[in-house]
Amino acid sequence: MTDTLKEMKTNKGNKLYELSMQHGVLVVFLRHFGCAFCREALHELSEQKNLL
């Protein structure tokens, strides 16, 4: 599993493994950004993040 994390990158080119060593991360897998369900789920997650 660690090898997979070391290869994965964010949309900005940051390595997921390195980010996870700095602080907690939440990985969300989407179908695509045009999906209404995906947009709704991201909206709800962003609201929850603001409560923390």
mmCIF file as Biopython writes it, N, C-alpha, C and O atoms, coordinates in Angstrom:
data_model
#
loop_
_atom_site.group_PDB
_atom_site.id
_atom_site.type_symbol
_atom_site.label_atom_id
_atom_site.label_alt_id
_atom_site.label_comp_id
_atom_site.label_asym_id
_atom_site.label_entity_id
_atom_site.label_seq_id
_atom_site.pdbx_PDB_ins_code
_atom_site.Cartn_x
_atom_site.Cartn_y
_atom_site.Cartn_z
_atom_site.occupancy
_atom_site.B_iso_or_equiv
_atom_site.auth_seq_id
_atom_site.auth_asym_id
_atom_site.pdbx_PDB_model_num
ATOM 1   N N  . MET A ? 1  ? 0.822   -1.197 0.000   1.0 0.0 1  A 1 
ATOM 2   C CA . MET A ? 1  ? 0.000   0.000  0.000   1.0 0.0 1  A 1 
ATOM 3   C C  . MET A ? 1  ? 0.867   1.262  0.000   1.0 0.0 1  A 1 
ATOM 4   O O  . MET A ? 1  ? 0.556   2.222  -0.704  1.0 0.0 1  A 1 
ATOM 5   N N  . THR A ? 2  ? 1.921   1.270  0.760   1.0 0.0 2  A 1 
ATOM 6   C CA . THR A ? 2  ? 2.779   2.451  0.825   1.0 0.0 2  A 1 
ATOM 7   C C  . THR A ? 2  ? 3.370   2.784  -0.536  1.0 0.0 2  A 1 
ATOM 8   O O  . THR A ? 2  ? 3.490   3.960  -0.882  1.0 0.0 2  A 1 
ATOM 9   N N  . ASP A ? 3  ? 3.742   1.768  -1.319  1.0 0.0 3  A 1 
ATOM 10  C CA . ASP A ? 3  ? 4.288   2.024  -2.652  1.0 0.0 3  A 1 
ATOM 11  C C  . ASP A ? 3  ? 3.269   2.722  -3.536  1.0 0.0 3  A 1 
ATOM 12  O O  . ASP A ? 3  ? 3.622   3.611  -4.311  1.0 0.0 3  A 1 
ATOM 13  N N  . THR A ? 4  ? 2.016   2.330  -3.425  1.0 0.0 4  A 1 
ATOM 14  C CA . THR A ? 4  ? 0.962   2.973  -4.215  1.0 0.0 4  A 1 
ATOM 15  C C  . THR A ? 4  ? 0.812   4.429  -3.817  1.0 0.0 4  A 1 
ATOM 16  O O  . THR A ? 4  ? 0.694   5.295  -4.683  1.0 0.0 4  A 1 
ATOM 17  N N  . LEU A ? 5  ? 0.815   4.716  -2.518  1.0 0.0 5  A 1 
ATOM 18  C CA . LEU A ? 5  ? 0.704   6.095  -2.051  1.0 0.0 5  A 1 
ATOM 19  C C  . LEU A ? 5  ? 1.874   6.942  -2.522  1.0 0.0 5  A 1 
ATOM 20  O O  . LEU A ? 5  ? 1.704   8.119  -2.839  1.0 0.0 5  A 1 
ATOM 21  N N  . LYS A ? 6  ? 3.056   6.354  -2.570  1.0 0.0 6  A 1 
ATOM 22  C CA . LYS A ? 6  ? 4.231   7.111  -2.999  1.0 0.0 6  A 1 
ATOM 23  C C  . LYS A ? 6  ? 4.154   7.491  -4.468  1.0 0.0 6  A 1 
ATOM 24  O O  . LYS A ? 6  ? 4.807   8.447  -4.887  1.0 0.0 6  A 1 
ATOM 25  N N  . GLU A ? 7  ? 3.377   6.770  -5.257  1.0 0.0 7  A 1 
ATOM 26  C CA . GLU A ? 7  ? 3.243   7.058  -6.689  1.0 0.0 7  A 1 
ATOM 27  C C  . GLU A ? 7  ? 2.086   7.998  -6.995  1.0 0.0 7  A 1 
ATOM 28  O O  . GLU A ? 7  ? 2.107   8.674  -8.023  1.0 0.0 7  A 1 
ATOM 29  N N  . MET A ? 8  ? 1.088   8.058  -6.139  1.0 0.0 8  A 1 
ATOM 30  C CA . MET A ? 8  ? -0.106  8.859  -6.401  1.0 0.0 8  A 1 
ATOM 31  C C  . MET A ? 8  ? 0.183   10.343 -6.221  1.0 0.0 8  A 1 
ATOM 32  O O  . MET A ? 8  ? 0.898   10.743 -5.301  1.0 0.0 8  A 1 
ATOM 33  N N  . LYS A ? 9  ? -0.385  11.155 -7.115  1.0 0.0 9  A 1 
ATOM 34  C CA . LYS A ? 9  ? -0.223  12.607 -7.049  1.0 0.0 9  A 1 
ATOM 35  C C  . LYS A ? 9  ? -1.582  13.284 -7.068  1.0 0.0 9  A 1 
ATOM 36  O O  . LYS A ? 9  ? -2.553  12.743 -7.599  1.0 0.0 9  A 1 
ATOM 37  N N  . THR A ? 10 ? -1.638  14.463 -6.488  1.0 0.0 10 A 1 
ATOM 38  C CA . THR A ? 10 ? -2.855  15.262 -6.511  1.0 0.0 10 A 1 
ATOM 39  C C  . THR A ? 10 ? -2.975  15.961 -7.864  1.0 0.0 10 A 1 
ATOM 40  O O  . THR A ? 10 ? -2.086  15.855 -8.710  1.0 0.0 10 A 1 
ATOM 41  N N  . ASN A ? 11 ? -4.073  16.668 -8.055  1.0 0.0 11 A 1 
ATOM 42  C CA . ASN A ? 11 ? -4.257  17.419 -9.295  1.0 0.0 11 A 1 
ATOM 43  C C  . ASN A ? 11 ? -3.241  18.559 -9.430  1.0 0.0 11 A 1 
ATOM 44  O O  . ASN A ? 11 ? -3.059  19.106 -10.518 1.0 0.0 11 A 1 
ATOM 45  N N  . LYS A ? 12 ? -2.585  18.910 -8.329  1.0 0.0 12 A 1 
ATOM 46  C CA . LYS A ? 12 ? -1.574  19.970 -8.357  1.0 0.0 12 A 1 
ATOM 47  C C  . LYS A ? 12 ? -0.157  19.410 -8.422  1.0 0.0 12 A 1 
ATOM 48  O O  . LYS A ? 12 ? 0.811   20.169 -8.381  1.0 0.0 12 A 1 
ATOM 49  N N  . GLY A ? 13 ? -0.030  18.082 -8.522  1.0 0.0 13 A 1 
ATOM 50  C CA . GLY A ? 13 ? 1.273   17.456 -8.660  1.0 0.0 13 A 1 
ATOM 51  C C  . GLY A ? 13 ? 1.956   17.087 -7.358  1.0 0.0 13 A 1 
ATOM 52  O O  . GLY A ? 13 ? 3.076   16.575 -7.372  1.0 0.0 13 A 1 
ATOM 53  N N  . ASN A ? 14 ? 1.297   17.338 -6.225  1.0 0.0 14 A 1 
ATOM 54  C CA . ASN A ? 14 ? 1.877   16.966 -4.930  1.0 0.0 14 A 1 
ATOM 55  C C  . ASN A ? 14 ? 1.724   15.466 -4.714  1.0 0.0 14 A 1 
ATOM 56  O O  . ASN A ? 14 ? 0.721   14.872 -5.110  1.0 0.0 14 A 1 
ATOM 57  N N  . LYS A ? 15 ? 2.725   14.860 -4.086  1.0 0.0 15 A 1 
ATOM 58  C CA . LYS A ? 15 ? 2.657   13.437 -3.822  1.0 0.0 15 A 1 
ATOM 59  C C  . LYS A ? 15 ? 1.785   13.181 -2.592  1.0 0.0 15 A 1 
ATOM 60  O O  . LYS A ? 15 ? 1.971   13.795 -1.541  1.0 0.0 15 A 1 
ATOM 61  N N  . LEU A ? 16 ? 0.836   12.267 -2.745  1.0 0.0 16 A 1 
ATOM 62  C CA . LEU A ? 16 ? -0.108  11.966 -1.679  1.0 0.0 16 A 1 
ATOM 63  C C  . LEU A ? 16 ? 0.603   11.457 -0.428  1.0 0.0 16 A 1 
ATOM 64  O O  . LEU A ? 16 ? 0.223   11.809 0.688   1.0 0.0 16 A 1 
ATOM 65  N N  . TYR A ? 17 ? 1.612   10.649 -0.606  1.0 0.0 17 A 1 
ATOM 66  C CA . TYR A ? 17 ? 2.357   10.111 0.534   1.0 0.0 17 A 1 
ATOM 67  C C  . TYR A ? 17 ? 3.004   11.231 1.350   1.0 0.0 17 A 1 
ATOM 68  O O  . TYR A ? 17 ? 2.926   11.235 2.579   1.0 0.0 17 A 1 
ATOM 69  N N  . GLU A ? 18 ? 3.637   12.172 0.668   1.0 0.0 18 A 1 
ATOM 70  C CA . GLU A ? 18 ? 4.295   13.275 1.370   1.0 0.0 18 A 1 
ATOM 71  C C  . GLU A ? 18 ? 3.276   14.140 2.112   1.0 0.0 18 A 1 
ATOM 72  O O  . GLU A ? 18 ? 3.532   14.573 3.236   1.0 0.0 18 A 1 
ATOM 73  N N  . LEU A ? 19 ? 2.136   14.389 1.497   1.0 0.0 19 A 1 
ATOM 74  C CA . LEU A ? 19 ? 1.087   15.163 2.167   1.0 0.0 19 A 1 
ATOM 75  C C  . LEU A ? 19 ? 0.584   14.433 3.408   1.0 0.0 19 A 1 
ATOM 76  O O  . LEU A ? 19 ? 0.331   15.056 4.439   1.0 0.0 19 A 1 
ATOM 77  N N  . SER A ? 20 ? 0.440   13.099 3.307   1.0 0.0 20 A 1 
ATOM 78  C CA . SER A ? 20 ? -0.073  12.331 4.438   1.0 0.0 20 A 1 
ATOM 79  C C  . SER A ? 20 ? 0.922   12.299 5.599   1.0 0.0 20 A 1 
ATOM 80  O O  . SER A ? 20 ? 0.521   12.091 6.744   1.0 0.0 20 A 1 
ATOM 81  N N  . MET A ? 21 ? 2.203   12.501 5.324   1.0 0.0 21 A 1 
ATOM 82  C CA . MET A ? 21 ? 3.195   12.555 6.392   1.0 0.0 21 A 1 
ATOM 83  C C  . MET A ? 21 ? 3.158   13.903 7.114   1.0 0.0 21 A 1 
ATOM 84  O O  . MET A ? 21 ? 3.595   14.004 8.260   1.0 0.0 21 A 1 
ATOM 85  N N  . GLN A ? 22 ? 2.634   14.946 6.443   1.0 0.0 22 A 1 
ATOM 86  C CA . GLN A ? 22 ? 2.576   16.284 7.031   1.0 0.0 22 A 1 
ATOM 87  C C  . GLN A ? 22 ? 1.319   16.471 7.881   1.0 0.0 22 A 1 
ATOM 88  O O  . GLN A ? 22 ? 1.366   17.107 8.934   1.0 0.0 22 A 1 
ATOM 89  N N  . HIS A ? 23 ? 0.198   15.917 7.421   1.0 0.0 23 A 1 
ATOM 90  C CA . HIS A ? 23 ? -1.085  16.059 8.118   1.0 0.0 23 A 1 
ATOM 91  C C  . HIS A ? 23 ? -2.068  15.046 7.552   1.0 0.0 23 A 1 
ATOM 92  O O  . HIS A ? 23 ? -1.792  14.400 6.542   1.0 0.0 23 A 1 
ATOM 93  N N  . GLY A ? 24 ? -3.204  14.911 8.200   1.0 0.0 24 A 1 
ATOM 94  C CA . GLY A ? 24 ? -4.224  13.980 7.736   1.0 0.0 24 A 1 
ATOM 95  C C  . GLY A ? 24 ? -4.771  14.398 6.381   1.0 0.0 24 A 1 
ATOM 96  O O  . GLY A ? 24 ? -4.880  15.590 6.096   1.0 0.0 24 A 1 
ATOM 97  N N  . VAL A ? 25 ? -5.111  13.434 5.554   1.0 0.0 25 A 1 
ATOM 98  C CA . VAL A ? 25 ? -5.683  13.713 4.240   1.0 0.0 25 A 1 
ATOM 99  C C  . VAL A ? 25 ? -6.946  12.884 4.042   1.0 0.0 25 A 1 
ATOM 100 O O  . VAL A ? 25 ? -7.091  11.804 4.615   1.0 0.0 25 A 1 
ATOM 101 N N  . LEU A ? 26 ? -7.832  13.389 3.245   1.0 0.0 26 A 1 
ATOM 102 C CA . LEU A ? 26 ? -9.047  12.678 2.862   1.0 0.0 26 A 1 
ATOM 103 C C  . LEU A ? 26 ? -9.011  12.523 1.356   1.0 0.0 26 A 1 
ATOM 104 O O  . LEU A ? 26 ? -8.945  13.514 0.628   1.0 0.0 26 A 1 
ATOM 105 N N  . VAL A ? 27 ? -9.053  11.293 0.886   1.0 0.0 27 A 1 
ATOM 106 C CA . VAL A ? 27 ? -9.029  11.019 -0.548  1.0 0.0 27 A 1 
ATOM 107 C C  . VAL A ? 27 ? -10.452 10.700 -0.993  1.0 0.0 27 A 1 
ATOM 108 O O  . VAL A ? 27 ? -11.103 9.817  -0.434  1.0 0.0 27 A 1 
ATOM 109 N N  . VAL A ? 28 ? -10.925 11.419 -1.998  1.0 0.0 28 A 1 
ATOM 110 C CA . VAL A ? 28 ? -12.274 11.225 -2.519  1.0 0.0 28 A 1 
ATOM 111 C C  . VAL A ? 28 ? -12.166 10.799 -3.973  1.0 0.0 28 A 1 
ATOM 112 O O  . VAL A ? 28 ? -11.549 11.490 -4.784  1.0 0.0 28 A 1 
ATOM 113 N N  . PHE A ? 29 ? -12.761 9.671  -4.300  1.0 0.0 29 A 1 
ATOM 114 C CA . PHE A ? 29 ? -12.767 9.183  -5.675  1.0 0.0 29 A 1 
ATOM 115 C C  . PHE A ? 29 ? -14.096 9.549  -6.319  1.0 0.0 29 A 1 
ATOM 116 O O  . PHE A ? 29 ? -15.160 9.192  -5.813  1.0 0.0 29 A 1 
ATOM 117 N N  . LEU A ? 30 ? -14.030 10.262 -7.438  1.0 0.0 30 A 1 
ATOM 118 C CA . LEU A ? 30 ? -15.221 10.722 -8.144  1.0 0.0 30 A 1 
ATOM 119 C C  . LEU A ? 30 ? -15.333 10.041 -9.499  1.0 0.0 30 A 1 
ATOM 120 O O  . LEU A ? 30 ? -14.340 9.601  -10.078 1.0 0.0 30 A 1 
ATOM 121 N N  . ARG A ? 31 ? -16.556 9.964  -9.987  1.0 0.0 31 A 1 
ATOM 122 C CA . ARG A ? 31 ? -16.756 9.498  -11.362 1.0 0.0 31 A 1 
ATOM 123 C C  . ARG A ? 31 ? -16.197 10.557 -12.308 1.0 0.0 31 A 1 
ATOM 124 O O  . ARG A ? 31 ? -15.318 10.285 -13.125 1.0 0.0 31 A 1 
ATOM 125 N N  . HIS A ? 32 ? -16.724 11.758 -12.176 1.0 0.0 32 A 1 
ATOM 126 C CA . HIS A ? 32 ? -16.246 12.919 -12.924 1.0 0.0 32 A 1 
ATOM 127 C C  . HIS A ? 32 ? -16.894 14.160 -12.324 1.0 0.0 32 A 1 
ATOM 128 O O  . HIS A ? 32 ? -17.902 14.059 -11.626 1.0 0.0 32 A 1 
ATOM 129 N N  . PHE A ? 33 ? -16.327 15.312 -12.588 1.0 0.0 33 A 1 
ATOM 130 C CA . PHE A ? 33 ? -16.818 16.539 -11.964 1.0 0.0 33 A 1 
ATOM 131 C C  . PHE A ? 33 ? -18.169 16.992 -12.502 1.0 0.0 33 A 1 
ATOM 132 O O  . PHE A ? 33 ? -18.833 17.816 -11.874 1.0 0.0 33 A 1 
ATOM 133 N N  . GLY A ? 34 ? -18.588 16.473 -13.647 1.0 0.0 34 A 1 
ATOM 134 C CA . GLY A ? 34 ? -19.886 16.839 -14.193 1.0 0.0 34 A 1 
ATOM 135 C C  . GLY A ? 34 ? -21.038 16.070 -13.574 1.0 0.0 34 A 1 
ATOM 136 O O  . GLY A ? 34 ? -22.200 16.384 -13.829 1.0 0.0 34 A 1 
ATOM 137 N N  . CYS A ? 35 ? -20.730 15.068 -12.763 1.0 0.0 35 A 1 
ATOM 138 C CA . CYS A ? 35 ? -21.746 14.224 -12.138 1.0 0.0 35 A 1 
ATOM 139 C C  . CYS A ? 35 ? -22.440 15.001 -11.015 1.0 0.0 35 A 1 
ATOM 140 O O  . CYS A ? 35 ? -21.778 15.507 -10.109 1.0 0.0 35 A 1 
ATOM 141 N N  . ALA A ? 36 ? -23.762 15.094 -11.075 1.0 0.0 36 A 1 
ATOM 142 C CA . ALA A ? 36 ? -24.513 15.843 -10.067 1.0 0.0 36 A 1 
ATOM 143 C C  . ALA A ? 36 ? -24.327 15.234 -8.679  1.0 0.0 36 A 1 
ATOM 144 O O  . ALA A ? 36 ? -24.196 15.968 -7.699  1.0 0.0 36 A 1 
ATOM 145 N N  . PHE A ? 37 ? -24.315 13.918 -8.581  1.0 0.0 37 A 1 
ATOM 146 C CA . PHE A ? 37 ? -24.108 13.265 -7.290  1.0 0.0 37 A 1 
ATOM 147 C C  . PHE A ? 37 ? -22.731 13.611 -6.733  1.0 0.0 37 A 1 
ATOM 148 O O  . PHE A ? 37 ? -22.596 13.885 -5.541  1.0 0.0 37 A 1 
ATOM 149 N N  . CYS A ? 38 ? -21.713 13.600 -7.585  1.0 0.0 38 A 1 
ATOM 150 C CA . CYS A ? 38 ? -20.345 13.910 -7.148  1.0 0.0 38 A 1 
ATOM 151 C C  . CYS A ? 38 ? -20.238 15.351 -6.658  1.0 0.0 38 A 1 
ATOM 152 O O  . CYS A ? 38 ? -19.601 15.621 -5.640  1.0 0.0 38 A 1 
ATOM 153 N N  . ARG A ? 39 ? -20.857 16.265 -7.381  1.0 0.0 39 A 1 
ATOM 154 C CA . ARG A ? 39 ? -20.823 17.674 -6.966  1.0 0.0 39 A 1 
ATOM 155 C C  . ARG A ? 39 ? -21.510 17.851 -5.616  1.0 0.0 39 A 1 
ATOM 156 O O  . ARG A ? 39 ? -21.024 18.587 -4.757  1.0 0.0 39 A 1 
ATOM 157 N N  . GLU A ? 40 ? -22.640 17.175 -5.434  1.0 0.0 40 A 1 
ATOM 158 C CA . GLU A ? 40 ? -23.370 17.251 -4.166  1.0 0.0 40 A 1 
ATOM 159 C C  . GLU A ? 40 ? -22.526 16.674 -3.019  1.0 0.0 40 A 1 
ATOM 160 O O  . GLU A ? 40 ? -22.462 17.259 -1.938  1.0 0.0 40 A 1 
ATOM 161 N N  . ALA A ? 41 ? -21.889 15.540 -3.261  1.0 0.0 41 A 1 
ATOM 162 C CA . ALA A ? 41 ? -21.051 14.916 -2.236  1.0 0.0 41 A 1 
ATOM 163 C C  . ALA A ? 41 ? -19.883 15.832 -1.865  1.0 0.0 41 A 1 
ATOM 164 O O  . ALA A ? 41 ? -19.570 15.980 -0.683  1.0 0.0 41 A 1 
ATOM 165 N N  . LEU A ? 42 ? -19.239 16.444 -2.851  1.0 0.0 42 A 1 
ATOM 166 C CA . LEU A ? 42 ? -18.134 17.364 -2.565  1.0 0.0 42 A 1 
ATOM 167 C C  . LEU A ? 42 ? -18.605 18.588 -1.792  1.0 0.0 42 A 1 
ATOM 168 O O  . LEU A ? 42 ? -17.906 19.085 -0.909  1.0 0.0 42 A 1 
ATOM 169 N N  . HIS A ? 43 ? -19.790 19.067 -2.133  1.0 0.0 43 A 1 
ATOM 170 C CA . HIS A ? 43 ? -20.345 20.216 -1.426  1.0 0.0 43 A 1 
ATOM 171 C C  . HIS A ? 43 ? -20.559 19.869 0.048   1.0 0.0 43 A 1 
ATOM 172 O O  . HIS A ? 43 ? -20.211 20.655 0.930   1.0 0.0 43 A 1 
ATOM 173 N N  . GLU A ? 44 ? -21.128 18.700 0.311   1.0 0.0 44 A 1 
ATOM 174 C CA . GLU A ? 44 ? -21.365 18.277 1.690   1.0 0.0 44 A 1 
ATOM 175 C C  . GLU A ? 44 ? -20.049 18.088 2.441   1.0 0.0 44 A 1 
ATOM 176 O O  . GLU A ? 44 ? -19.945 18.449 3.613   1.0 0.0 44 A 1 
ATOM 177 N N  . LEU A ? 45 ? -19.045 17.524 1.772   1.0 0.0 45 A 1 
ATOM 178 C CA . LEU A ? 45 ? -17.732 17.362 2.420   1.0 0.0 45 A 1 
ATOM 179 C C  . LEU A ? 45 ? -17.114 18.711 2.750   1.0 0.0 45 A 1 
ATOM 180 O O  . LEU A ? 45 ? -16.524 18.878 3.818   1.0 0.0 45 A 1 
ATOM 181 N N  . SER A ? 46 ? -17.243 19.679 1.843   1.0 0.0 46 A 1 
ATOM 182 C CA . SER A ? 46 ? -16.653 20.995 2.095   1.0 0.0 46 A 1 
ATOM 183 C C  . SER A ? 46 ? -17.345 21.681 3.275   1.0 0.0 46 A 1 
ATOM 184 O O  . SER A ? 46 ? -16.701 22.397 4.041   1.0 0.0 46 A 1 
ATOM 185 N N  . GLU A ? 47 ? -18.651 21.464 3.422   1.0 0.0 47 A 1 
ATOM 186 C CA . GLU A ? 47 ? -19.357 22.019 4.569   1.0 0.0 47 A 1 
ATOM 187 C C  . GLU A ? 47 ? -18.861 21.407 5.874   1.0 0.0 47 A 1 
ATOM 188 O O  . GLU A ? 47 ? -18.679 22.113 6.865   1.0 0.0 47 A 1 
ATOM 189 N N  . GLN A ? 48 ? -18.645 20.105 5.873   1.0 0.0 48 A 1 
ATOM 190 C CA . GLN A ? 48 ? -18.139 19.414 7.058   1.0 0.0 48 A 1 
ATOM 191 C C  . GLN A ? 48 ? -16.730 19.895 7.407   1.0 0.0 48 A 1 
ATOM 192 O O  . GLN A ? 48 ? -16.400 20.063 8.581   1.0 0.0 48 A 1 
ATOM 193 N N  . LYS A ? 49 ? -15.905 20.116 6.386   1.0 0.0 49 A 1 
ATOM 194 C CA . LYS A ? 49 ? -14.534 20.580 6.623   1.0 0.0 49 A 1 
ATOM 195 C C  . LYS A ? 49 ? -14.552 21.930 7.328   1.0 0.0 49 A 1 
ATOM 196 O O  . LYS A ? 49 ? -13.737 22.183 8.216   1.0 0.0 49 A 1 
ATOM 197 N N  . ASN A ? 50 ? -15.476 22.791 6.934   1.0 0.0 50 A 1 
ATOM 198 C CA . ASN A ? 50 ? -15.560 24.120 7.544   1.0 0.0 50 A 1 
ATOM 199 C C  . ASN A ? 50 ? -15.972 24.063 9.005   1.0 0.0 50 A 1 
ATOM 200 O O  . ASN A ? 50 ? -15.724 25.013 9.747   1.0 0.0 50 A 1 
ATOM 201 N N  . LEU A ? 51 ? -16.598 22.966 9.442   1.0 0.0 51 A 1 
ATOM 202 C CA . LEU A ? 51 ? -17.015 22.824 10.837  1.0 0.0 51 A 1 
ATOM 203 C C  . LEU A ? 51 ? -15.864 22.399 11.742  1.0 0.0 51 A 1 
ATOM 204 O O  . LEU A ? 51 ? -15.940 22.553 12.961  1.0 0.0 51 A 1 
ATOM 205 N N  . LEU A ? 52 ? -14.804 21.866 11.150  1.0 0.0 52 A 1 
ATOM 206 C CA . LEU A ? 52 ? -13.683 21.361 11.974  1.0 0.0 52 A 1 
ATOM 207 C C  . LEU A ? 52 ? -12.809 22.469 12.484  1.0 0.0 52 A 1 
ATOM 208 O O  . LEU A ? 52 ? -11.831 22.211 13.187  1.0 0.0 52 A 1 
#
